Amino acid sequence: MTVVAIIAGTMLILAAALTCYRILAGPNSLDRLVAIDTAMAVAMCGLAVWAAASKDTTVVPAIVALSLVGFLGSASVARFRVGDDQ
Amino acid sequence: MTLILDVVSGAFMILGSLLALTAAVGIVRFKDTLSRMHAATKPQVVGLILVLTGAVIQLHGNVDIWMLVLVGLFTVLTAPVIAHMVGRVAYREQGTTDARLVVNEMAEDQE
C-alpha cells in the first residue's frame, strides 16, 4: 500500500504543479478558475489517497468540505466575476 | 482476500491519479478556455471517483465511508453545473471558431 501511495502521490504532485502553471499563466480569469477547480479536485484525490494509505479517516470530513467549498467558489466566481478588460 | 482487495484498490487509485495527471496535462496544453474546460471536467471527475472507490475499498468496514460516497455523488452532481456556467461565460466573452462545432445553439440566441 505504501508503494501505491508513493506512485499516486507523485502523479498527483506532478498534476498539481502543472495546474499551478496554468493558474499563474492563464490568459484570463476563466482559465484560472478552471485550473483552480482542477487543483481542488487534485487536493481531494490526495486526501483520499492519504486516508486510504494511513487507514486514518480523520481527513475524510475535509474532503467533504473541499468539495462543498469548491462548488460554491467556482459557481460564484463564474456568476459574479467582472471581465478582465474592465 | 486482503491481498486481493489491496491490489484492486491500489489499481483504482493509481488509475485515478493517472487520470488527474492527464487532466492537468490537458489544462496546460489545450489552446482555449472551452478545450481546457473539457480536460478539467471529464478526466478529473472520473479520476476523483476512481480514487474515492479505491479509498472506499481500502477502508472497508470503517464508519466514515458514507462521507466518501457522498463526495462522489456531490462531485457528479456539481461538475456539470460548474461546466455549464463557465462554458456559457467563456462562449459569450471569447466566442469560438464556429467551424469546429457540430451544433451551435447559442449562436441563435445571440442574434
N, CA and C atoms of all chains as a GROMACS GRO file, in nm:
protein
  591
    1MET      N    1   0.083  -0.121   0.000
    1MET     CA    2   0.000   0.000   0.000
    1MET      C    3   0.086   0.125   0.000
    2THR      N    4   0.202   0.116   0.064
    2THR     CA    5   0.292   0.233   0.064
    2THR      C    6   0.339   0.266  -0.076
    3VAL      N    7   0.369   0.159  -0.154
    3VAL     CA    8   0.415   0.181  -0.292
    3VAL      C    9   0.307   0.252  -0.372
    4VAL      N   10   0.181   0.204  -0.356
    4VAL     CA   11   0.071   0.266  -0.429
    4VAL      C   12   0.059   0.413  -0.390
    5ALA      N   13   0.071   0.440  -0.259
    5ALA     CA   14   0.058   0.579  -0.214
    5ALA      C   15   0.169   0.666  -0.272
    6ILE      N   16   0.291   0.610  -0.281
    6ILE     CA   17   0.402   0.690  -0.334
    6ILE      C   18   0.381   0.718  -0.483
    7ILE      N   19   0.339   0.614  -0.559
    7ILE     CA   20   0.318   0.635  -0.703
    7ILE      C   21   0.206   0.735  -0.727
    8ALA      N   22   0.091   0.712  -0.659
    8ALA     CA   23  -0.023   0.802  -0.678
    8ALA      C   24   0.012   0.943  -0.632
    9GLY      N   25   0.083   0.954  -0.520
    9GLY     CA   26   0.120   1.086  -0.470
    9GLY      C   27   0.212   1.159  -0.565
   10THR      N   28   0.306   1.087  -0.626
   10THR     CA   29   0.396   1.152  -0.723
   10THR      C   30   0.318   1.207  -0.841
   11MET      N   31   0.224   1.122  -0.893
   11MET     CA   32   0.147   1.169  -1.008
   11MET      C   33   0.060   1.289  -0.970
   12LEU      N   34   0.004   1.286  -0.847
   12LEU     CA   35  -0.083   1.397  -0.807
   12LEU      C   36  -0.002   1.524  -0.786
   13ILE      N   37   0.121   1.511  -0.732
   13ILE     CA   38   0.205   1.630  -0.714
   13ILE      C   39   0.241   1.690  -0.849
   14LEU      N   40   0.272   1.601  -0.946
   14LEU     CA   41   0.301   1.648  -1.082
   14LEU      C   42   0.180   1.721  -1.140
   15ALA      N   43   0.061   1.662  -1.120
   15ALA     CA   44  -0.062   1.725  -1.170
   15ALA      C   45  -0.082   1.861  -1.104
   16ALA      N   46  -0.057   1.870  -0.974
   16ALA     CA   47  -0.075   1.998  -0.905
   16ALA      C   48   0.023   2.102  -0.957
   17ALA      N   49   0.147   2.059  -0.986
   17ALA     CA   50   0.245   2.154  -1.037
   17ALA      C   51   0.205   2.206  -1.174
   18LEU      N   52   0.159   2.115  -1.262
   18LEU     CA   53   0.114   2.158  -1.395
   18LEU      C   54  -0.004   2.254  -1.384
   19THR      N   55  -0.098   2.223  -1.291
   19THR     CA   56  -0.213   2.310  -1.273
   19THR      C   57  -0.170   2.448  -1.222
   20CYS      N   58  -0.070   2.449  -1.135
   20CYS     CA   59  -0.020   2.578  -1.083
   20CYS      C   60   0.035   2.663  -1.196
   21TYR      N   61   0.099   2.597  -1.295
   21TYR     CA   62   0.147   2.675  -1.410
   21TYR      C   63   0.031   2.744  -1.479
   22ARG      N   64  -0.080   2.672  -1.498
   22ARG     CA   65  -0.193   2.734  -1.566
   22ARG      C   66  -0.257   2.843  -1.481
   23ILE      N   67  -0.258   2.823  -1.348
   23ILE     CA   68  -0.314   2.928  -1.261
   23ILE      C   69  -0.231   3.056  -1.275
   24LEU      N   70  -0.098   3.040  -1.283
   24LEU     CA   71  -0.012   3.159  -1.292
   24LEU      C   72  -0.017   3.220  -1.431
   25ALA      N   73  -0.020   3.136  -1.537
   25ALA     CA   74  -0.002   3.186  -1.671
   25ALA      C   75  -0.132   3.210  -1.745
   26GLY      N   76  -0.246   3.159  -1.692
   26GLY     CA   77  -0.372   3.162  -1.766
   26GLY      C   78  -0.403   3.299  -1.820
   27PRO      N   79  -0.437   3.309  -1.949
   27PRO     CA   80  -0.457   3.441  -2.009
   27PRO      C   81  -0.570   3.520  -1.943
   28ASN      N   82  -0.678   3.455  -1.903
   28ASN     CA   83  -0.781   3.532  -1.834
   28ASN      C   84  -0.830   3.455  -1.713
   29SER      N   85  -0.924   3.518  -1.640
   29SER     CA   86  -0.961   3.462  -1.511
   29SER      C   87  -1.042   3.334  -1.524
   30LEU      N   88  -1.106   3.311  -1.642
   30LEU     CA   89  -1.179   3.185  -1.656
   30LEU      C   90  -1.083   3.066  -1.661
   31ASP      N   91  -0.968   3.084  -1.728
   31ASP     CA   92  -0.869   2.977  -1.730
   31ASP      C   93  -0.821   2.949  -1.588
   32ARG      N   94  -0.801   3.058  -1.513
   32ARG     CA   95  -0.756   3.039  -1.374
   32ARG      C   96  -0.862   2.968  -1.292
   33LEU      N   97  -0.990   3.002  -1.319
   33LEU     CA   98  -1.099   2.936  -1.246
   33LEU      C   99  -1.101   2.786  -1.275
   34VAL      N  100  -1.089   2.751  -1.403
   34VAL     CA  101  -1.088   2.609  -1.440
   34VAL      C  102  -0.969   2.539  -1.374
   35ALA      N  103  -0.852   2.606  -1.376
   35ALA     CA  104  -0.734   2.545  -1.318
   35ALA      C  105  -0.747   2.528  -1.168
   36ILE      N  106  -0.809   2.628  -1.102
   36ILE     CA  107  -0.826   2.617  -0.956
   36ILE      C  108  -0.922   2.504  -0.922
   37ASP      N  109  -1.026   2.489  -1.006
   37ASP     CA  110  -1.120   2.378  -0.988
   37ASP      C  111  -1.045   2.243  -0.995
   38THR      N  112  -0.956   2.233  -1.094
   38THR     CA  113  -0.877   2.110  -1.107
   38THR      C  114  -0.785   2.091  -0.987
   39ALA      N  115  -0.725   2.201  -0.941
   39ALA     CA  116  -0.636   2.190  -0.825
   39ALA      C  117  -0.713   2.141  -0.703
   40MET      N  118  -0.838   2.189  -0.690
   40MET     CA  119  -0.922   2.143  -0.579
   40MET      C  120  -0.948   1.993  -0.588
   41ALA      N  121  -0.978   1.945  -0.708
   41ALA     CA  122  -1.003   1.801  -0.724
   41ALA      C  123  -0.877   1.720  -0.698
   42VAL      N  124  -0.760   1.775  -0.739
   42VAL     CA  125  -0.635   1.705  -0.713
   42VAL      C  126  -0.610   1.697  -0.562
   43ALA      N  127  -0.643   1.806  -0.492
   43ALA     CA  128  -0.627   1.804  -0.346
   43ALA      C  129  -0.718   1.700  -0.283
   44MET      N  130  -0.843   1.688  -0.336
   44MET     CA  131  -0.934   1.588  -0.282
   44MET      C  132  -0.881   1.447  -0.307
   45CYS      N  133  -0.824   1.425  -0.428
   45CYS     CA  134  -0.763   1.295  -0.459
   45CYS      C  135  -0.650   1.266  -0.361
   46GLY      N  136  -0.566   1.367  -0.336
   46GLY     CA  137  -0.453   1.347  -0.246
   46GLY      C  138  -0.497   1.310  -0.106
   47LEU      N  139  -0.602   1.379  -0.057
   47LEU     CA  140  -0.650   1.347   0.077
   47LEU      C  141  -0.709   1.206   0.082
   48ALA      N  142  -0.779   1.165  -0.026
   48ALA     CA  143  -0.836   1.030  -0.028
   48ALA      C  144  -0.725   0.925  -0.029
   49VAL      N  145  -0.618   0.952  -0.108
   49VAL     CA  146  -0.506   0.857  -0.110
   49VAL      C  147  -0.441   0.849   0.027
   50TRP      N  148  -0.427   0.966   0.093
   50TRP     CA  149  -0.368   0.966   0.226
   50TRP      C  150  -0.454   0.887   0.324
   51ALA      N  151  -0.588   0.908   0.318
   51ALA     CA  152  -0.677   0.836   0.409
   51ALA      C  153  -0.668   0.686   0.386
   52ALA      N  154  -0.658   0.645   0.259
   52ALA     CA  155  -0.650   0.501   0.230
   52ALA      C  156  -0.515   0.445   0.272
   53ALA      N  157  -0.408   0.522   0.252
   53ALA     CA  158  -0.275   0.470   0.281
   53ALA      C  159  -0.251   0.458   0.431
   54SER      N  160  -0.304   0.554   0.508
   54SER     CA  161  -0.278   0.552   0.652
   54SER      C  162  -0.390   0.484   0.730
   55LYS      N  163  -0.497   0.442   0.661
   55LYS     CA  164  -0.614   0.382   0.726
   55LYS      C  165  -0.670   0.474   0.835
   56ASP      N  166  -0.656   0.603   0.814
   56ASP     CA  167  -0.694   0.702   0.915
   56ASP      C  168  -0.798   0.793   0.851
   57THR      N  169  -0.921   0.793   0.904
   57THR     CA  170  -1.028   0.867   0.838
   57THR      C  171  -1.046   1.007   0.896
   58THR      N  172  -0.944   1.060   0.961
   58THR     CA  173  -0.958   1.195   1.017
   58THR      C  174  -0.977   1.300   0.908
   59VAL      N  175  -0.914   1.276   0.790
   59VAL     CA  176  -0.919   1.379   0.686
   59VAL      C  177  -1.042   1.368   0.598
   60VAL      N  178  -1.127   1.265   0.621
   60VAL     CA  179  -1.241   1.246   0.531
   60VAL      C  180  -1.340   1.363   0.536
   61PRO      N  181  -1.374   1.419   0.656
   61PRO     CA  182  -1.459   1.538   0.655
   61PRO      C  183  -1.399   1.654   0.577
   62ALA      N  184  -1.265   1.662   0.574
   62ALA     CA  185  -1.201   1.769   0.497
   62ALA      C  186  -1.230   1.752   0.348
   63ILE      N  187  -1.239   1.627   0.300
   63ILE     CA  188  -1.270   1.605   0.158
   63ILE      C  189  -1.411   1.657   0.129
   64VAL      N  190  -1.505   1.626   0.221
   64VAL     CA  191  -1.643   1.675   0.202
   64VAL      C  192  -1.643   1.828   0.198
   65ALA      N  193  -1.572   1.890   0.294
   65ALA     CA  194  -1.568   2.036   0.300
   65ALA      C  195  -1.508   2.094   0.173
   66LEU      N  196  -1.399   2.031   0.122
   66LEU     CA  197  -1.336   2.081  -0.001
   66LEU      C  198  -1.432   2.076  -0.118
   67SER      N  199  -1.509   1.965  -0.128
   67SER     CA  200  -1.599   1.955  -0.243
   67SER      C  201  -1.709   2.061  -0.235
   68LEU      N  202  -1.762   2.085  -0.112
   68LEU     CA  203  -1.868   2.186  -0.098
   68LEU      C  204  -1.815   2.326  -0.127
   69VAL      N  205  -1.700   2.360  -0.065
   69VAL     CA  206  -1.646   2.495  -0.081
   69VAL      C  207  -1.600   2.518  -0.225
   70GLY      N  208  -1.545   2.412  -0.288
   70GLY     CA  209  -1.503   2.426  -0.427
   70GLY      C  210  -1.620   2.458  -0.518
   71PHE      N  211  -1.733   2.390  -0.495
   71PHE     CA  212  -1.851   2.418  -0.578
   71PHE      C  213  -1.899   2.561  -0.558
   72LEU      N  214  -1.909   2.602  -0.430
   72LEU     CA  215  -1.957   2.738  -0.403
   72LEU      C  216  -1.865   2.842  -0.466
   73GLY      N  217  -1.734   2.823  -0.450
   73GLY     CA  218  -1.639   2.920  -0.502
   73GLY      C  219  -1.646   2.930  -0.653
   74SER      N  220  -1.644   2.815  -0.722
   74SER     CA  221  -1.646   2.818  -0.868
   74SER      C  222  -1.776   2.877  -0.919
   75ALA      N  223  -1.888   2.840  -0.857
   75ALA     CA  224  -2.017   2.891  -0.904
   75ALA      C  225  -2.025   3.041  -0.886
   76SER      N  226  -1.979   3.093  -0.771
   76SER     CA  227  -1.992   3.237  -0.751
   76SER      C  228  -1.894   3.315  -0.838
   77VAL      N  229  -1.773   3.261  -0.861
   77VAL     CA  230  -1.682   3.333  -0.950
   77VAL      C  231  -1.738   3.337  -1.092
   78ALA      N  232  -1.792   3.223  -1.139
   78ALA     CA  233  -1.845   3.220  -1.275
   78ALA      C  234  -1.966   3.312  -1.288
   79ARG      N  235  -2.043   3.328  -1.180
   79ARG     CA  236  -2.164   3.409  -1.188
   79ARG      C  237  -2.135   3.558  -1.172
   80PHE      N  238  -2.049   3.594  -1.079
   80PHE     CA  239  -2.036   3.735  -1.038
   80PHE      C  240  -1.908   3.802  -1.082
   81ARG      N  241  -1.823   3.734  -1.157
   81ARG     CA  242  -1.694   3.796  -1.186
   81ARG      C  243  -1.712   3.909  -1.288
   82VAL      N  244  -1.615   3.998  -1.290
   82VAL     CA  245  -1.614   4.109  -1.385
   82VAL      C  246  -1.510   4.076  -1.490
   83GLY      N  247  -1.541   4.107  -1.618
   83GLY     CA  248  -1.450   4.075  -1.725
   83GLY      C  249  -1.312   4.136  -1.706
   84ASP      N  250  -1.212   4.076  -1.771
   84ASP     CA  251  -1.075   4.118  -1.745
   84ASP      C  252  -1.042   4.255  -1.803
   85ASP      N  253  -1.118   4.298  -1.906
   85ASP     CA  254  -1.079   4.422  -1.972
   85ASP      C  255  -1.143   4.543  -1.907
   86GLN      N  256  -1.213   4.525  -1.796
   86GLN     CA  257  -1.281   4.639  -1.734
   86GLN      C  258  -1.208   4.687  -1.609
   87MET      N  259  -0.756  -1.277   0.071
   87MET     CA  260  -0.868  -1.183   0.047
   87MET      C  261  -0.821  -1.039   0.065
   88THR      N  262  -0.747  -1.016   0.173
   88THR     CA  263  -0.696  -0.880   0.195
   88THR      C  264  -0.602  -0.837   0.083
   89LEU      N  265  -0.521  -0.934   0.036
   89LEU     CA  266  -0.428  -0.902  -0.073
   89LEU      C  267  -0.503  -0.863  -0.200
   90ILE      N  268  -0.610  -0.939  -0.229
   90ILE     CA  269  -0.688  -0.907  -0.349
   90ILE      C  270  -0.747  -0.766  -0.338
   91LEU      N  271  -0.804  -0.737  -0.220
   91LEU     CA  272  -0.863  -0.603  -0.202
   91LEU      C  273  -0.756  -0.495  -0.214
   92ASP      N  274  -0.636  -0.522  -0.159
   92ASP     CA  275  -0.526  -0.426  -0.169
   92ASP      C  276  -0.492  -0.399  -0.314
   93VAL      N  277  -0.480  -0.508  -0.392
   93VAL     CA  278  -0.442  -0.492  -0.533
   93VAL      C  279  -0.548  -0.414  -0.609
   94VAL      N  280  -0.677  -0.451  -0.585
   94VAL     CA  281  -0.784  -0.383  -0.659
   94VAL      C  282  -0.788  -0.235  -0.624
   95SER      N  283  -0.783  -0.204  -0.493
   95SER     CA  284  -0.792  -0.062  -0.455
   95SER      C  285  -0.668   0.014  -0.501
   96GLY      N  286  -0.551  -0.051  -0.499
   96GLY     CA  287  -0.431   0.016  -0.548
   96GLY      C  288  -0.441   0.047  -0.696
   97ALA      N  289  -0.496  -0.049  -0.773
   97ALA     CA  290  -0.513  -0.025  -0.916
   97ALA      C  291  -0.609   0.090  -0.940
   98PHE      N  292  -0.719   0.094  -0.864
   98PHE     CA  293  -0.814   0.205  -0.878
   98PHE      C  294  -0.746   0.338  -0.850
   99MET      N  295  -0.666   0.343  -0.741
   99MET     CA  296  -0.607   0.471  -0.703
   99MET      C  297  -0.503   0.518  -0.802
  100ILE      N  298  -0.421   0.423  -0.853
  100ILE     CA  299  -0.319   0.463  -0.950
  100ILE      C  300  -0.384   0.510  -1.080
  101LEU      N  301  -0.489   0.438  -1.122
  101LEU     CA  302  -0.560   0.479  -1.244
  101LEU      C  303  -0.622   0.618  -1.226
  102GLY      N  304  -0.683   0.642  -1.109
  102GLY     CA  305  -0.743   0.773  -1.084
  102GLY      C  306  -0.640   0.883  -1.083
  103SER      N  307  -0.524   0.858  -1.021
  103SER     CA  308  -0.419   0.960  -1.019
  103SER      C  309  -0.366   0.986  -1.159
  104LEU      N  310  -0.359   0.879  -1.239
  104LEU     CA  311  -0.314   0.896  -1.378
  104LEU      C  312  -0.411   0.984  -1.455
  105LEU      N  313  -0.543   0.965  -1.428
  105LEU     CA  314  -0.641   1.049  -1.497
  105LEU      C  315  -0.631   1.194  -1.451
  106ALA      N  316  -0.603   1.215  -1.320
  106ALA     CA  317  -0.583   1.352  -1.271
  106ALA      C  318  -0.464   1.416  -1.340
  107LEU      N  319  -0.356   1.339  -1.357
  107LEU     CA  320  -0.238   1.390  -1.428
  107LEU      C  321  -0.272   1.422  -1.573
  108THR      N  322  -0.353   1.336  -1.636
  108THR     CA  323  -0.396   1.363  -1.774
  108THR      C  324  -0.472   1.494  -1.783
  109ALA      N  325  -0.562   1.516  -1.685
  109ALA     CA  326  -0.638   1.641  -1.686
  109ALA      C  327  -0.545   1.761  -1.673
  110ALA      N  328  -0.443   1.750  -1.587
  110ALA     CA  329  -0.350   1.862  -1.569
  110ALA      C  330  -0.272   1.888  -1.697
  111VAL      N  331  -0.228   1.780  -1.765
  111VAL     CA  332  -0.155   1.797  -1.891
  111VAL      C  333  -0.245   1.865  -1.995
  112GLY      N  334  -0.373   1.822  -1.998
  112GLY     CA  335  -0.466   1.884  -2.091
  112GLY      C  336  -0.486   2.031  -2.062
  113ILE      N  337  -0.494   2.066  -1.933
  113ILE     CA  338  -0.514   2.207  -1.898
  113ILE      C  339  -0.395   2.290  -1.942
  114VAL      N  340  -0.275   2.233  -1.934
  114VAL     CA  341  -0.158   2.311  -1.975
  114VAL      C  342  -0.150   2.322  -2.127
  115ARG      N  343  -0.186   2.215  -2.199
  115ARG     CA  344  -0.155   2.212  -2.342
  115ARG      C  345  -0.266   2.262  -2.433
  116PHE      N  346  -0.395   2.256  -2.389
  116PHE     CA  347  -0.503   2.296  -2.478
  116PHE      C  348  -0.504   2.446  -2.501
  117LYS      N  349  -0.571   2.490  -2.611
  117LYS     CA  350  -0.548   2.626  -2.656
  117LYS      C  351  -0.647   2.729  -2.600
  118ASP      N  352  -0.776   2.696  -2.592
  118ASP     CA  353  -0.868   2.797  -2.540
  118ASP      C  354  -0.946   2.744  -2.421
  119THR      N  355  -1.025   2.835  -2.361
  119THR     CA  356  -1.088   2.802  -2.233
  119THR      C  357  -1.183   2.684  -2.244
  120LEU      N  358  -1.257   2.677  -2.356
  120LEU     CA  359  -1.354   2.568  -2.368
  120LEU      C  360  -1.283   2.433  -2.374
  121SER      N  361  -1.171   2.426  -2.449
  121SER     CA  362  -1.097   2.299  -2.455
  121SER      C  363  -1.039   2.264  -2.318
  122ARG      N  364  -0.989   2.368  -2.249
  122ARG     CA  365  -0.933   2.340  -2.116
  122ARG      C  366  -1.040   2.291  -2.021
  123MET      N  367  -1.163   2.346  -2.039
  123MET     CA  368  -1.272   2.301  -1.953
  123MET      C  369  -1.305   2.156  -1.978
  124HIS      N  370  -1.296   2.115  -2.105
  124HIS     CA  371  -1.316   1.974  -2.139
  124HIS      C  372  -1.218   1.886  -2.063
  125ALA      N  373  -1.090   1.929  -2.060
  125ALA     CA  374  -0.991   1.849  -1.986
  125ALA      C  375  -1.018   1.854  -1.836
  126ALA      N  376  -1.068   1.969  -1.789
  126ALA     CA  377  -1.080   1.985  -1.644
  126ALA      C  378  -1.199   1.910  -1.588
  127THR      N  379  -1.303   1.888  -1.668
  127THR     CA  380  -1.421   1.825  -1.609
  127THR      C  381  -1.419   1.673  -1.622
  128LYS      N  382  -1.404   1.622  -1.745
  128LYS     CA  383  -1.430   1.479  -1.760
  128LYS      C  384  -1.324   1.389  -1.696
  129PRO      N  385  -1.195   1.399  -1.735
  129PRO     CA  386  -1.098   1.309  -1.670
  129PRO      C  387  -1.087   1.337  -1.521
  130GLN      N  388  -1.111   1.463  -1.485
  130GLN     CA  389  -1.097   1.498  -1.344
  130GLN      C  390  -1.202   1.428  -1.259
  131VAL      N  391  -1.327   1.431  -1.305
  131VAL     CA  392  -1.435   1.370  -1.227
  131VAL      C  393  -1.416   1.218  -1.221
  132VAL      N  394  -1.384   1.158  -1.337
  132VAL     CA  395  -1.366   1.013  -1.338
  132VAL      C  396  -1.248   0.973  -1.249
  133GLY      N  397  -1.139   1.053  -1.257
  133GLY     CA  398  -1.023   1.023  -1.173
  133GLY      C  399  -1.055   1.033  -1.026
  134LEU      N  400  -1.128   1.138  -0.988
  134LEU     CA  401  -1.164   1.154  -0.847
  134LEU      C  402  -1.251   1.038  -0.800
  135ILE      N  403  -1.346   0.996  -0.886
  135ILE     CA  404  -1.435   0.887  -0.845
  135ILE      C  405  -1.357   0.756  -0.834
  136LEU      N  406  -1.260   0.735  -0.925
  136LEU     CA  407  -1.178   0.613  -0.915
  136LEU      C  408  -1.097   0.613  -0.785
  137VAL      N  409  -1.036   0.728  -0.753
  137VAL     CA  410  -0.956   0.735  -0.629
  137VAL      C  411  -1.045   0.712  -0.508
  138LEU      N  412  -1.166   0.771  -0.511
  138LEU     CA  413  -1.257   0.752  -0.397
  138LEU      C  414  -1.299   0.606  -0.386
  139THR      N  415  -1.322   0.541  -0.502
  139THR     CA  416  -1.357   0.398  -0.499
  139THR      C  417  -1.245   0.316  -0.436
  140GLY      N  418  -1.120   0.348  -0.477
  140GLY     CA  419  -1.006   0.279  -0.417
  140GLY      C  420  -0.999   0.300  -0.267
  141ALA      N  421  -1.025   0.424  -0.224
  141ALA     CA  422  -1.020   0.453  -0.080
  141ALA      C  423  -1.130   0.379  -0.006
  142VAL      N  424  -1.250   0.372  -0.069
  142VAL     CA  425  -1.362   0.302  -0.003
  142VAL      C  426  -1.328   0.153   0.012
  143ILE      N  427  -1.269   0.094  -0.095
  143ILE     CA  428  -1.233  -0.048  -0.085
  143ILE      C  429  -1.127  -0.068   0.023
  144GLN      N  430  -1.032   0.025   0.029
  144GLN     CA  431  -0.924   0.012   0.126
  144GLN      C  432  -0.974   0.028   0.269
  145LEU      N  433  -1.070   0.117   0.289
  145LEU     CA  434  -1.119   0.146   0.424
  145LEU      C  435  -1.244   0.066   0.458
  146HIS      N  436  -1.267  -0.050   0.392
  146HIS     CA  437  -1.392  -0.121   0.411
  146HIS      C  438  -1.412  -0.158   0.559
  147GLY      N  439  -1.536  -0.144   0.605
  147GLY     CA  440  -1.564  -0.171   0.745
  147GLY      C  441  -1.557  -0.049   0.834
  148ASN      N  442  -1.506   0.061   0.779
  148ASN     CA  443  -1.497   0.184   0.859
  148ASN      C  444  -1.631   0.258   0.858
  149VAL      N  445  -1.659   0.335   0.963
  149VAL     CA  446  -1.789   0.402   0.968
  149VAL      C  447  -1.791   0.530   0.885
  150ASP      N  448  -1.676   0.580   0.844
  150ASP     CA  449  -1.671   0.708   0.774
  150ASP      C  450  -1.683   0.695   0.623
  151ILE      N  451  -1.713   0.573   0.574
  151ILE     CA  452  -1.713   0.553   0.429
  151ILE      C  453  -1.824   0.633   0.362
  152TRP      N  454  -1.938   0.649   0.432
  152TRP     CA  455  -2.051   0.717   0.368
  152TRP      C  456  -2.014   0.858   0.325
  153MET      N  457  -1.917   0.920   0.396
  153MET     CA  458  -1.876   1.054   0.354
  153MET      C  459  -1.807   1.051   0.219
  154LEU      N  460  -1.725   0.946   0.195
  154LEU     CA  461  -1.659   0.935   0.065
  154LEU      C  462  -1.762   0.914  -0.046
  155VAL      N  463  -1.863   0.829  -0.018
  155VAL     CA  464  -1.970   0.808  -0.117
  155VAL      C  465  -2.042   0.940  -0.144
  156LEU      N  466  -2.064   1.017  -0.037
  156LEU     CA  467  -2.131   1.147  -0.051
  156LEU      C  468  -2.049   1.241  -0.140
  157VAL      N  469  -1.916   1.239  -0.120
  157VAL     CA  470  -1.830   1.325  -0.202
  157VAL      C  471  -1.840   1.287  -0.349
  158GLY      N  472  -1.841   1.154  -0.378
  158GLY     CA  473  -1.853   1.111  -0.516
  158GLY      C  474  -1.984   1.156  -0.578
  159LEU      N  475  -2.093   1.138  -0.502
  159LEU     CA  476  -2.225   1.179  -0.550
  159LEU      C  477  -2.230   1.330  -0.576
  160PHE      N  478  -2.173   1.405  -0.482
  160PHE     CA  479  -2.176   1.550  -0.493
  160PHE      C  480  -2.093   1.598  -0.611
  161THR      N  481  -1.979   1.532  -0.634
  161THR     CA  482  -1.897   1.571  -0.750
  161THR      C  483  -1.972   1.548  -0.880
  162VAL      N  484  -2.039   1.432  -0.890
  162VAL     CA  485  -2.115   1.403  -1.012
  162VAL      C  486  -2.226   1.505  -1.031
  163LEU      N  487  -2.285   1.553  -0.919
  163LEU     CA  488  -2.394   1.649  -0.932
  163LEU      C  489  -2.344   1.789  -0.967
  164THR      N  490  -2.230   1.831  -0.910
  164THR     CA  491  -2.191   1.971  -0.923
  164THR      C  492  -2.102   1.998  -1.044
  165ALA      N  493  -2.025   1.899  -1.091
  165ALA     CA  494  -1.933   1.925  -1.201
  165ALA      C  495  -2.006   1.974  -1.327
  166PRO      N  496  -2.122   1.914  -1.365
  166PRO     CA  497  -2.193   1.968  -1.482
  166PRO      C  498  -2.241   2.111  -1.463
  167VAL      N  499  -2.280   2.146  -1.339
  167VAL     CA  500  -2.329   2.283  -1.315
  167VAL      C  501  -2.216   2.383  -1.338
  168ILE      N  502  -2.099   2.353  -1.280
  168ILE     CA  503  -1.984   2.442  -1.297
  168ILE      C  504  -1.947   2.452  -1.445
  169ALA      N  505  -1.943   2.335  -1.511
  169ALA     CA  506  -1.903   2.335  -1.652
  169ALA      C  507  -2.000   2.417  -1.735
  170HIS      N  508  -2.129   2.405  -1.702
  170HIS     CA  509  -2.231   2.481  -1.775
  170HIS      C  510  -2.211   2.631  -1.758
  171MET      N  511  -2.190   2.675  -1.632
  171MET     CA  512  -2.177   2.819  -1.607
  171MET      C  513  -2.050   2.873  -1.672
  172VAL      N  514  -1.938   2.804  -1.652
  172VAL     CA  515  -1.811   2.852  -1.709
  172VAL      C  516  -1.817   2.850  -1.860
  173GLY      N  517  -1.880   2.747  -1.917
  173GLY     CA  518  -1.889   2.738  -2.061
  173GLY      C  519  -1.970   2.852  -2.121
  174ARG      N  520  -2.081   2.886  -2.058
  174ARG     CA  521  -2.161   2.999  -2.107
  174ARG      C  522  -2.082   3.129  -2.106
  175VAL      N  523  -2.016   3.155  -1.990
  175VAL     CA  524  -1.940   3.280  -1.981
  175VAL      C  525  -1.827   3.282  -2.084
  176ALA      N  526  -1.759   3.168  -2.098
  176ALA     CA  527  -1.646   3.162  -2.192
  176ALA      C  528  -1.693   3.184  -2.334
  177TYR      N  529  -1.809   3.125  -2.370
  177TYR     CA  530  -1.858   3.144  -2.506
  177TYR      C  531  -1.897   3.289  -2.530
  178ARG      N  532  -1.964   3.352  -2.433
  178ARG     CA  533  -2.006   3.490  -2.450
  178ARG      C  534  -1.888   3.583  -2.468
  179GLU      N  535  -1.780   3.558  -2.392
  179GLU     CA  536  -1.669   3.652  -2.397
  179GLU      C  537  -1.576   3.626  -2.514
  180GLN      N  538  -1.546   3.500  -2.537
  180GLN     CA  539  -1.442   3.472  -2.635
  180GLN      C  540  -1.499   3.424  -2.768
  181GLY      N  541  -1.624   3.376  -2.767
  181GLY     CA  542  -1.674   3.314  -2.888
  181GLY      C  543  -1.596   3.187  -2.914
  182THR      N  544  -1.613   3.131  -3.029
  182THR     CA  545  -1.534   3.014  -3.066
  182THR      C  546  -1.534   3.007  -3.217
  183THR      N  547  -1.441   2.932  -3.271
  183THR     CA  548  -1.439   2.918  -3.416
  183THR      C  549  -1.552   2.824  -3.455
  184ASP      N  550  -1.654   2.879  -3.519
  184ASP     CA  551  -1.777   2.804  -3.541
  184ASP      C  552  -1.757   2.680  -3.626
  185ALA      N  553  -1.651   2.679  -3.709
  185ALA     CA  554  -1.630   2.565  -3.798
  185ALA      C  555  -1.603   2.438  -3.719
  186ARG      N  556  -1.551   2.452  -3.597
  186ARG     CA  557  -1.518   2.334  -3.520
  186ARG      C  558  -1.638   2.276  -3.447
  187LEU      N  559  -1.750   2.348  -3.445
  187LEU     CA  560  -1.866   2.299  -3.370
  187LEU      C  561  -1.962   2.225  -3.462
  188VAL      N  562  -2.014   2.113  -3.416
  188VAL     CA  563  -2.114   2.040  -3.493
  188VAL      C  564  -2.251   2.105  -3.475
  189VAL      N  565  -2.286   2.134  -3.349
  189VAL     CA  566  -2.412   2.200  -3.319
  189VAL      C  567  -2.379   2.326  -3.241
  190ASN      N  568  -2.438   2.439  -3.282
  190ASN     CA  569  -2.414   2.563  -3.208
  190ASN      C  570  -2.547   2.629  -3.180
  191GLU      N  571  -2.605   2.597  -3.066
  191GLU     CA  572  -2.737   2.650  -3.034
  191GLU      C  573  -2.730   2.791  -2.978
  192MET      N  574  -2.614   2.830  -2.927
  192MET     CA  575  -2.606   2.963  -2.867
  192MET      C  576  -2.593   3.073  -2.971
  193ALA      N  577  -2.551   3.037  -3.092
  193ALA     CA  578  -2.540   3.140  -3.196
  193ALA      C  579  -2.677   3.198  -3.229
  194GLU      N  580  -2.781   3.113  -3.223
  194GLU     CA  581  -2.916   3.163  -3.250
  194GLU      C  582  -2.964   3.256  -3.140
  195ASP      N  583  -2.921   3.230  -3.015
  195ASP     CA  584  -2.962   3.317  -2.906
  195ASP      C  585  -2.900   3.456  -2.918
  196GLN      N  586  -2.780   3.460  -2.975
  196GLN     CA  587  -2.708   3.587  -2.972
  196GLN      C  588  -2.748   3.681  -3.084
  197GLU      N  589  -2.817   3.628  -3.185
  197GLU     CA  590  -2.852   3.716  -3.295
  197GLU      C  591  -2.962   3.813  -3.257
   0.00000   0.00000   0.00000
